[in-house]
């Protein structure tokens, strides 16, 4: 309908809200996972060495 009519007027009642879409695709859970992965992937090298019990290499 949207492609044919060029507008959403005829389907607005059938459309999801943004909140419903995010719940359907699990966006908030994905964002939390993405934040955790980002923090783990981009720790400075000196931080990683200290966490492993070594000394940072320069």
Secondary structure, 3 states (H helix, E strand, C coil): CHHHHCCCCCCHHHCCCHHHHHHHHCHHHHHHHHHHHHHHHCCCHHHHHHHCCCCCCC
